[in-house]
Structure formats: structure tokens, C-alpha cells
Amino acid sequence: MPDRLDRSPAPERGALASPADVAAYLGVPVKTPYQWKYRGTGPAPLKVGRHLRYRWRDVDTWLNRQSPYGLTA
């Protein structure tokens, strides 16, 4: 019988994520994705009209490329 408990912290994902969705997923303040866009350091955003949106695959790719902080061998 399949495990019916959903242990993933991520909300159900649509095709595109808002900055608030990305912030909630990563556990950062909502203003952080806007700062990343300004600095060019975060996941690649899309402009949809005047709104910022993110592809979930871009967010996950960016997250996987981040180096572990403070972990040394």
C-alpha cells in the first residue's frame, strides 16, 4: 500500500511561481527574490507583464548549484 503521508515541504507547484512562492519554498523573506533579481544572483526570473515569475525547474537548478555553507572536508 502506498505511503499516504506527504512529507514534502513544498506547496503544490503550478507552472510558474511568484516571488512569494519561491520565498516560502526557500524559507527566505519575500523581498529576497527581488534583491536577487536586482543583483543577478538568484534563480532566473521571467517578466510576465509587470510581474516576476519563476520556473520551478530554474529554482531547483539554482538551488542544486549552491555550495554548502560552512561544510569542509
N, CA, C and O atoms as CSV, one atom per row, in Angstrom:
chain,resi,resn,atom,element,x,y,z
A,1,MET,N,N,0.847,-1.179,0.000
A,1,MET,CA,C,0.000,0.000,0.000
A,1,MET,C,C,0.894,1.244,0.000
A,1,MET,O,O,1.846,1.291,0.779
A,2,PRO,N,N,0.631,2.250,-0.836
A,2,PRO,CA,C,1.484,3.434,-0.898
A,2,PRO,C,C,1.388,4.256,0.387
A,2,PRO,O,O,0.361,4.287,1.065
A,3,ASP,N,N,2.485,4.909,0.686
A,3,ASP,CA,C,2.536,5.796,1.844
A,3,ASP,C,C,1.687,7.027,1.548
A,3,ASP,O,O,1.947,7.732,0.573
A,4,ARG,N,N,0.686,7.297,2.363
A,4,ARG,CA,C,-0.224,8.410,2.106
A,4,ARG,C,C,0.203,9.709,2.785
A,4,ARG,O,O,-0.459,10.733,2.616
A,5,LEU,N,N,1.283,9.687,3.542
A,5,LEU,CA,C,1.748,10.903,4.190
A,5,LEU,C,C,2.610,11.699,3.228
A,5,LEU,O,O,3.576,11.170,2.679
A,6,ASP,N,N,2.272,12.960,3.018
A,6,ASP,CA,C,3.067,13.833,2.171
A,6,ASP,C,C,4.105,14.507,3.050
A,6,ASP,O,O,3.770,15.355,3.876
A,7,ARG,N,N,5.339,14.138,2.876
A,7,ARG,CA,C,6.410,14.676,3.713
A,7,ARG,C,C,7.141,15.840,3.063
A,7,ARG,O,O,8.058,16.394,3.669
A,8,SER,N,N,6.768,16.224,1.861
A,8,SER,CA,C,7.467,17.310,1.180
A,8,SER,C,C,6.988,18.659,1.713
A,8,SER,O,O,5.787,18.863,1.891
A,9,PRO,N,N,7.934,19.596,1.974
A,9,PRO,CA,C,7.545,20.906,2.477
A,9,PRO,C,C,7.048,21.835,1.382
A,9,PRO,O,O,6.504,22.899,1.679
A,10,ALA,N,N,7.225,21.453,0.112
A,10,ALA,CA,C,6.872,22.338,-0.990
A,10,ALA,C,C,5.369,22.367,-1.208
A,10,ALA,O,O,4.704,21.336,-1.110
A,11,PRO,N,N,4.832,23.544,-1.504
A,11,PRO,CA,C,3.413,23.613,-1.861
A,11,PRO,C,C,3.209,22.963,-3.214
A,11,PRO,O,O,4.170,22.727,-3.948
A,12,GLU,N,N,1.970,22.675,-3.544
A,12,GLU,CA,C,1.676,22.126,-4.864
A,12,GLU,C,C,2.129,23.144,-5.901
A,12,GLU,O,O,1.799,24.327,-5.818
A,13,ARG,N,N,2.884,22.667,-6.873
A,13,ARG,CA,C,3.507,23.570,-7.828
A,13,ARG,C,C,2.685,23.719,-9.095
A,13,ARG,O,O,2.249,22.739,-9.699
A,14,GLY,N,N,2.487,24.965,-9.479
A,14,GLY,CA,C,1.905,25.245,-10.773
A,14,GLY,C,C,3.028,25.384,-11.783
A,14,GLY,O,O,4.177,25.060,-11.484
A,15,ALA,N,N,2.711,25.855,-12.958
A,15,ALA,CA,C,3.724,26.016,-13.997
A,15,ALA,C,C,4.749,27.088,-13.624
A,15,ALA,O,O,5.947,26.910,-13.842
A,16,LEU,N,N,4.273,28.199,-13.062
A,16,LEU,CA,C,5.161,29.295,-12.689
A,16,LEU,C,C,4.947,29.660,-11.227
A,16,LEU,O,O,3.861,29.490,-10.672
A,17,ALA,N,N,6.012,30.166,-10.622
A,17,ALA,CA,C,5.962,30.563,-9.214
A,17,ALA,C,C,6.118,32.067,-9.086
A,17,ALA,O,O,6.854,32.694,-9.848
A,18,SER,N,N,5.427,32.631,-8.129
A,18,SER,CA,C,5.592,34.048,-7.815
A,18,SER,C,C,6.788,34.193,-6.871
A,18,SER,O,O,7.257,33.201,-6.312
A,19,PRO,N,N,7.285,35.423,-6.689
A,19,PRO,CA,C,8.352,35.615,-5.711
A,19,PRO,C,C,7.952,35.137,-4.306
A,19,PRO,O,O,8.793,34.629,-3.564
A,20,ALA,N,N,6.677,35.299,-3.942
A,20,ALA,CA,C,6.211,34.822,-2.637
A,20,ALA,C,C,6.271,33.297,-2.548
A,20,ALA,O,O,6.610,32.750,-1.499
A,21,ASP,N,N,5.940,32.604,-3.653
A,21,ASP,CA,C,6.030,31.143,-3.675
A,21,ASP,C,C,7.478,30.686,-3.501
A,21,ASP,O,O,7.762,29.766,-2.734
A,22,VAL,N,N,8.381,31.339,-4.219
A,22,VAL,CA,C,9.805,30.982,-4.136
A,22,VAL,C,C,10.339,31.263,-2.737
A,22,VAL,O,O,11.078,30.455,-2.176
A,23,ALA,N,N,9.964,32.406,-2.178
A,23,ALA,CA,C,10.424,32.754,-0.832
A,23,ALA,C,C,9.931,31.737,0.192
A,23,ALA,O,O,10.691,31.324,1.068
A,24,ALA,N,N,8.674,31.333,0.092
A,24,ALA,CA,C,8.130,30.350,1.027
A,24,ALA,C,C,8.844,29.004,0.867
A,24,ALA,O,O,9.158,28.346,1.859
A,25,TYR,N,N,9.096,28.602,-0.364
A,25,TYR,CA,C,9.767,27.335,-0.645
A,25,TYR,C,C,11.186,27.312,-0.078
A,25,TYR,O,O,11.633,26.299,0.460
A,26,LEU,N,N,11.893,28.450,-0.205
A,26,LEU,CA,C,13.283,28.513,0.251
A,26,LEU,C,C,13.413,28.984,1.696
A,26,LEU,O,O,14.502,28.929,2.268
A,27,GLY,N,N,12.325,29.441,2.285
A,27,GLY,CA,C,12.369,29.885,3.684
A,27,GLY,C,C,13.099,31.204,3.865
A,27,GLY,O,O,13.823,31.394,4.843
A,28,VAL,N,N,12.908,32.117,2.917
A,28,VAL,CA,C,13.541,33.433,2.990
A,28,VAL,C,C,12.449,34.496,2.944
A,28,VAL,O,O,11.320,34.198,2.553
A,29,PRO,N,N,12.767,35.749,3.341
A,29,PRO,CA,C,11.766,36.814,3.242
A,29,PRO,C,C,11.345,37.058,1.793
A,29,PRO,O,O,12.110,36.784,0.868
A,30,VAL,N,N,10.142,37.567,1.598
A,30,VAL,CA,C,9.605,37.799,0.258
A,30,VAL,C,C,10.452,38.802,-0.518
A,30,VAL,O,O,10.532,38.705,-1.742
A,31,LYS,N,N,11.076,39.747,0.144
A,31,LYS,CA,C,11.885,40.735,-0.583
A,31,LYS,C,C,13.178,40.139,-1.136
A,31,LYS,O,O,13.796,40.740,-2.015
A,32,THR,N,N,13.596,38.988,-0.651
A,32,THR,CA,C,14.862,38.389,-1.088
A,32,THR,C,C,14.883,38.048,-2.576
A,32,THR,O,O,15.868,38.376,-3.237
A,33,PRO,N,N,13.848,37.403,-3.150
A,33,PRO,CA,C,13.898,37.164,-4.602
A,33,PRO,C,C,14.017,38.450,-5.434
A,33,PRO,O,O,14.640,38.448,-6.495
A,34,TYR,N,N,13.423,39.536,-4.953
A,34,TYR,CA,C,13.557,40.811,-5.657
A,34,TYR,C,C,14.998,41.325,-5.581
A,34,TYR,O,O,15.520,41.866,-6.555
A,35,GLN,N,N,15.631,41.154,-4.428
A,35,GLN,CA,C,17.036,41.545,-4.286
A,35,GLN,C,C,17.927,40.692,-5.179
A,35,GLN,O,O,18.854,41.206,-5.805
A,36,TRP,N,N,17.650,39.386,-5.242
A,36,TRP,CA,C,18.427,38.504,-6.112
A,36,TRP,C,C,18.312,38.937,-7.570
A,36,TRP,O,O,19.300,38.924,-8.303
A,37,LYS,N,N,17.101,39.323,-7.992
A,37,LYS,CA,C,16.925,39.774,-9.366
A,37,LYS,C,C,17.744,41.028,-9.618
A,37,LYS,O,O,18.422,41.133,-10.640
A,38,TYR,N,N,17.689,41.973,-8.698
A,38,TYR,CA,C,18.433,43.218,-8.837
A,38,TYR,C,C,19.931,42.954,-8.916
A,38,TYR,O,O,20.627,43.570,-9.723
A,39,ARG,N,N,20.429,42.048,-8.090
A,39,ARG,CA,C,21.860,41.728,-8.045
A,39,ARG,C,C,22.286,40.704,-9.096
A,39,ARG,O,O,23.477,40.544,-9.362
A,40,GLY,N,N,21.322,40.018,-9.690
A,40,GLY,CA,C,21.644,38.993,-10.679
A,40,GLY,C,C,22.234,37.735,-10.065
A,40,GLY,O,O,23.054,37.064,-10.692
A,41,THR,N,N,21.826,37.407,-8.841
A,41,THR,CA,C,22.441,36.280,-8.139
A,41,THR,C,C,21.516,35.101,-7.908
A,41,THR,O,O,22.003,34.009,-7.613
A,42,GLY,N,N,20.229,35.264,-8.025
A,42,GLY,CA,C,19.293,34.191,-7.691
A,42,GLY,C,C,18.866,33.388,-8.900
A,42,GLY,O,O,19.491,33.464,-9.957
A,43,PRO,N,N,17.795,32.613,-8.745
A,43,PRO,CA,C,17.257,31.882,-9.891
A,43,PRO,C,C,16.784,32.853,-10.978
A,43,PRO,O,O,16.389,33.983,-10.692
A,44,ALA,N,N,16.833,32.395,-12.208
A,44,ALA,CA,C,16.474,33.250,-13.343
A,44,ALA,C,C,14.982,33.585,-13.325
A,44,ALA,O,O,14.143,32.689,-13.429
A,45,PRO,N,N,14.648,34.873,-13.191
A,45,PRO,CA,C,13.231,35.256,-13.207
A,45,PRO,C,C,12.734,35.509,-14.625
A,45,PRO,O,O,13.520,35.730,-15.546
A,46,LEU,N,N,11.436,35.472,-14.777
A,46,LEU,CA,C,10.763,35.830,-16.019
A,46,LEU,C,C,9.896,37.040,-15.746
A,46,LEU,O,O,9.369,37.190,-14.644
A,47,LYS,N,N,9.740,37.903,-16.730
A,47,LYS,CA,C,8.791,39.008,-16.611
A,47,LYS,C,C,7.538,38.609,-17.367
A,47,LYS,O,O,7.588,38.349,-18.569
A,48,VAL,N,N,6.417,38.560,-16.669
A,48,VAL,CA,C,5.117,38.285,-17.277
A,48,VAL,C,C,4.308,39.557,-17.068
A,48,VAL,O,O,3.774,39.807,-15.987
A,49,GLY,N,N,4.231,40.349,-18.123
A,49,GLY,CA,C,3.659,41.686,-17.956
A,49,GLY,C,C,4.579,42.480,-17.055
A,49,GLY,O,O,5.755,42.668,-17.369
A,50,ARG,N,N,4.053,42.944,-15.945
A,50,ARG,CA,C,4.891,43.666,-14.993
A,50,ARG,C,C,5.222,42.828,-13.761
A,50,ARG,O,O,5.730,43.351,-12.769
A,51,HIS,N,N,4.936,41.545,-13.823
A,51,HIS,CA,C,5.129,40.660,-12.680
A,51,HIS,C,C,6.330,39.759,-12.883
A,51,HIS,O,O,6.647,39.363,-14.005
A,52,LEU,N,N,7.005,39.435,-11.766
A,52,LEU,CA,C,8.100,38.463,-11.784
A,52,LEU,C,C,7.523,37.075,-11.572
A,52,LEU,O,O,6.655,36.872,-10.723
A,53,ARG,N,N,8.009,36.135,-12.342
A,53,ARG,CA,C,7.633,34.738,-12.173
A,53,ARG,C,C,8.875,33.883,-12.350
A,53,ARG,O,O,9.852,34.299,-12.972
A,54,TYR,N,N,8.820,32.700,-11.800
A,54,TYR,CA,C,9.948,31.768,-11.870
A,54,TYR,C,C,9.455,30.415,-12.357
A,54,TYR,O,O,8.349,29.994,-12.018
A,55,ARG,N,N,10.269,29.737,-13.148
A,55,ARG,CA,C,10.003,28.339,-13.470
A,55,ARG,C,C,10.562,27.513,-12.318
A,55,ARG,O,O,11.686,27.742,-11.872
A,56,TRP,N,N,9.783,26.565,-11.843
A,56,TRP,CA,C,10.229,25.748,-10.722
A,56,TRP,C,C,11.516,25.014,-11.043
A,56,TRP,O,O,12.368,24.859,-10.168
A,57,ARG,N,N,11.679,24.553,-12.286
A,57,ARG,CA,C,12.911,23.835,-12.638
A,57,ARG,C,C,14.120,24.755,-12.537
A,57,ARG,O,O,15.207,24.298,-12.184
A,58,ASP,N,N,13.952,26.060,-12.842
A,58,ASP,CA,C,15.057,27.012,-12.695
A,58,ASP,C,C,15.401,27.234,-11.221
A,58,ASP,O,O,16.572,27.360,-10.862
A,59,VAL,N,N,14.383,27.280,-10.381
A,59,VAL,CA,C,14.615,27.444,-8.940
A,59,VAL,C,C,15.374,26.229,-8.403
A,59,VAL,O,O,16.348,26.383,-7.666
A,60,ASP,N,N,14.934,25.021,-8.770
A,60,ASP,CA,C,15.596,23.809,-8.290
A,60,ASP,C,C,17.018,23.685,-8.829
A,60,ASP,O,O,17.922,23.270,-8.104
A,61,THR,N,N,17.221,24.042,-10.091
A,61,THR,CA,C,18.567,24.006,-10.670
A,61,THR,C,C,19.483,24.967,-9.939
A,61,THR,O,O,20.606,24.605,-9.589
A,62,TRP,N,N,19.023,26.180,-9.705
A,62,TRP,CA,C,19.812,27.171,-8.981
A,62,TRP,C,C,20.133,26.683,-7.574
A,62,TRP,O,O,21.263,26.819,-7.106
A,63,LEU,N,N,19.147,26.120,-6.908
A,63,LEU,CA,C,19.343,25.629,-5.549
A,63,LEU,C,C,20.374,24.505,-5.510
A,63,LEU,O,O,21.208,24.464,-4.606
A,64,ASN,N,N,20.326,23.604,-6.469
A,64,ASN,CA,C,21.277,22.494,-6.507
A,64,ASN,C,C,22.704,22.945,-6.795
A,64,ASN,O,O,23.653,22.247,-6.438
A,65,ARG,N,N,22.868,24.103,-7.438
A,65,ARG,CA,C,24.213,24.606,-7.738
A,65,ARG,C,C,24.836,25.380,-6.579
A,65,ARG,O,O,26.021,25.709,-6.626
A,66,GLN,N,N,24.063,25.671,-5.550
A,66,GLN,CA,C,24.591,26.420,-4.420
A,66,GLN,C,C,25.561,25.548,-3.633
A,66,GLN,O,O,25.300,24.368,-3.400
A,67,SER,N,N,26.678,26.137,-3.229
A,67,SER,CA,C,27.657,25.367,-2.458
A,67,SER,C,C,27.208,25.297,-1.010
A,67,SER,O,O,26.611,26.241,-0.494
A,68,PRO,N,N,27.493,24.183,-0.354
A,68,PRO,CA,C,27.134,24.080,1.061
A,68,PRO,C,C,27.935,25.090,1.886
A,68,PRO,O,O,29.157,25.170,1.761
A,69,TYR,N,N,27.263,25.834,2.704
A,69,TYR,CA,C,27.913,26.862,3.513
A,69,TYR,C,C,28.539,26.244,4.746
A,69,TYR,O,O,27.879,25.526,5.496
A,70,GLY,N,N,29.800,26.522,4.948
A,70,GLY,CA,C,30.485,26.116,6.169
A,70,GLY,C,C,30.805,24.629,6.274
A,70,GLY,O,O,31.226,24.169,7.336
A,71,LEU,N,N,30.618,23.874,5.209
A,71,LEU,CA,C,30.943,22.466,5.256
A,71,LEU,C,C,32.288,22.257,4.588
A,71,LEU,O,O,32.472,22.590,3.417
A,72,THR,N,N,33.212,21.713,5.330
A,72,THR,CA,C,34.538,21.435,4.770
A,72,THR,C,C,34.876,19.981,5.014
A,72,THR,O,O,34.392,19.365,5.963
A,73,ALA,N,N,35.704,19.447,4.154
A,73,ALA,CA,C,36.098,18.036,4.280
A,73,ALA,C,C,37.289,17.897,5.193
A,73,ALA,O,O,37.765,16.785,5.422
